[in-house]
Amino acid sequence: MSTDRVRVVVTGLGATTPLGGDVASTWSALLDGRSGIRPLTEEWVDSVPAKFAGRVAVEPGEVIPKPEARRLDRAEQFALIAAREAWRDAGAPEVEPTRLGVVVGSGIGGITTILDAYDTFKTKGWNRLSPFTVPMLMPNGAAGWIGIEIGAKGGVHATVSACATGAEAIGYGIDMIRSGRVDVVVAGGTEAAIHPLNIASFSAMRAMSTRNDEPQRASRPFDKGRDGFVLGEGAGLVVLESEEHARARGAKVYAVAAGVGYSADAHHIAQPEPSGAGVQLAMRRVLENAGLTGADIRHVNAHATSTPAGDVVETIAIKEAIGAHPLVTATKSMTGHLLGGAGGIESIFTILALTERLVPATINVDDLDDGIEVDIVRADPRKLPDGPIAAVNNSFGFGGHNVAVAFTTV
Amino acid sequence: MAVTEQEILAGLGKIINEITGIPASEVTLEKSFVDDLDIDSLSMVEIAVAAQDEFGSEIPDDQLKHLKTVKDVVNFIQN
């Protein structure tokens, strides 16, 4: 399990999710098998068929001062909260500014800003718009704000690949360090898309669960009765660092960010390619990129969104590309689907599963769907073996984007 | 009924505090928005719009760029 490239390690974690306002509370809720999904109480709920979602557990207004919050889109607020936690967790490293980078993306960007601003424009006119409307709605806004805060002059980037965004950002961050351009990168994804127009639009695709009588049972990846995904919101960011830089400053190291595999389906704009060939290619490529074999991978945090189309195909692809042996879990059963934020928080969960040697269970799998031949962790968390092991986080997105990120124990 | 300088200053202090987080007590007549209060041009636009609502006197963009200090804005609103 080694390559001759620059080794990249993970030295900081930060998140705000439907399960908690930080990494520790989120992880603890995951191990307890709690659901972060709640009925929506907004007045518009009657206008949409899916009447529940995973709102963040801690409102950003409780953490970010009002003068700062008013110039940030909600997705940017989540990202800054997660970035601050990750940066503190990493020990606020002193880095030469031109050797420090940021890669933080969002699937949809400042969608609530756009829609609210358009209402303001129509009813009150252009000069009533906040002068921060543009930096709030642009999908690279979160990356820009984080870059300003930590003084990152080595490059600030925003990946956009729908639900693969967060994982792609982490992959790009790994590549930035390997290429020698920078030593440290803050990377991950954020999303704040709980708005009636988004729910209506996803519902128009028939992609969302409408299990309105049992919201906490609605996100049920791998279960025969699944009927769509459940929208969540939040952000998950990691601090990536060259091993040399991390060791030199005596940093705590969670895991090795061992590699990334990308592919694209080139099949349909929103539906997964039914053979799973593209998903398999991403996983084969991550093994190659990380210098790992299928046998090294003991855990997969699956993309599995609880839609009828994708979950089973992914498990077949895992079996083909990696093997039937890894412990597979779908944490979206508890967090809901954070879209562009998913790859961020799920990479964090993959890393913590390695460091704690414990895989959270997928909740709501009452009746495992036919054709699933991998080891799905259900009911209770399961132990990972001792010794050097590796894990993969899968993230796939509308547009046919497939991303797999590999982490290994230190 | 004319508004006094002190009333405008107090109102302006409140607006600036809400928009930027700077304590209203630091908003005094001689302060420069850029050099002393570190307020950027985008926030100045917000402050100008809020001041228009509060005091009813429009500050056109070509005037706004000449208003460098708190006293400049107070005088503009008074006149």
Contacts between the chains, C-beta under 8 A, distances in Angstrom:
chain1	res1	chain2	res2	distance
A	65	B	21	5.8
A	66	B	18	7.4
A	66	B	21	7.4
A	67	B	17	7.8
A	67	B	18	7.0
A	67	B	19	6.2
A	67	B	20	5.3
A	67	B	21	3.4
A	68	B	21	7.0
A	70	B	19	7.2
A	71	B	42	7.9
A	71	B	43	8.0
A	127	B	49	6.6
A	128	B	49	7.1
A	130	B	46	6.7
A	131	B	42	4.0
A	131	B	43	7.5
A	131	B	45	4.3
A	131	B	46	5.9
A	132	B	42	6.0
A	132	B	46	8.0
